[in-house]
Amino acid sequence: MNRLLLFSLILTTGSLMAKPREIKRPAAQPAELTQQVASYVTYPAVLGERNREGIVVVTFSVSEEQRVAKLQVHSANQQLNDDITRQLVGKKIRLADPNPFETYTVRLRFVR
């Protein structure tokens, strides 16, 4: 009886082995996109006060008018987030084929 149950299980599922799951990772963005975003950002005052360095991750989409939209700055410091947001909102980004539904990720490195 157990063999019959095992055999029917194999027939219905195709196998007892689990199929590996595909992990979707965001496509690497060209350095040109990072350079465009970085060209709009100056060293944040909140970092200058403390002589701090680091990397801040920024995610955004590009509107049909090729402007930064749906911007999010990912850091633990709200003043830093606000400063970078102020500097980037509405800035023009040149992409060959902007897709307003795609989210772009850029890492900005601040060094003093």
N, C-alpha and C positions, 0 to 999 in steps of 0.2 A: 504494500500500500504506500509506504514512504517513497519507494522508487517511482511509482506511478505519479505521485504528487510532484516529486522533483523533476521528472521528465516533462510533465505538463507545464511546470513553472518555466523550464528552459525554453519550451516551445512558444509560450506566450510572451516572454520578455526577450527572447533571442539569445540571451546569455546570462550567466550569473555574475559576470564582471561589469562593474560600473564603467560607463564611458567617461573619459576625462571631460571636464567642463571647460569651455573656452572662456578666458578672462579677457574682457574688452579693456584695452588700455588706450588712453588718448594718444592720437598720433603725435609724434614729435613735431614741434613747430619749428619752422626754419629760423635760423639766427636773425634773418632780416626782420621778422616780426618782433622779436625781442628788442632789436636795435631801434625800431620805430617807436615802440612803447617807451623804452629807456630815454629816448631823445626828448620826451616831454616832461620827464621827472627830474627834479633837482633833489639834492641831498636833503632829506626831511629835517626840519629844525629840531624836532623832538629827539632825533638820534644825535644831532650835533651837540646838544646840551650835555649829553652823557658820553660823548665820544664812542658811540656804539657802532658796531658793524653787523651785517647779517644779510640774509636773503628773505625777501618777502614774495609770496606767491600771489599773483593777480589772475583772476579769471574774468572773462568778458565775452560778449558776442560783438559782431560787427554788423551794424544796421545796413539797410540797402543803400543809404547815403554814405556808406563807408565811414561811419563814426562809431566810437566806442560806446557800447550799450550794455546794460545789465552787468555792470562792473561790480566785482566783489574783491576786496583786499583781505587776505587771510593772514592776520597777525594777531597777537594777543593784546596789542597796544591800540586802544581806540583812537588816540590822537594821531598815531602813525597811519591808521586806516583812513581817517578823515583827510589827512594831508595828501596822501597819494590819490584818494578818490577825487579830491578837489582839482588836482593837477591833471587827471586823465579824463574826466567826464566830458564827453562830446568831442574829444580830439579825433582827428581824421587818421584813419589807418588804410593804407593802400594794399589791397589784396587782389590777386588776379581774378578770383571768383568768390566774392564774399557770400557766405551762407548765413543768414540771420538766425538759423536754428543751431548752428555749430557753436560750441563753447571753446574758446581758446585759452590756453594756460601759459603764462609767462612768469619766469622767475627773475626778479630784480635783485641784483647784488649791490649792497651799499657798503663802501669801504672808505675809511678815513685814513 
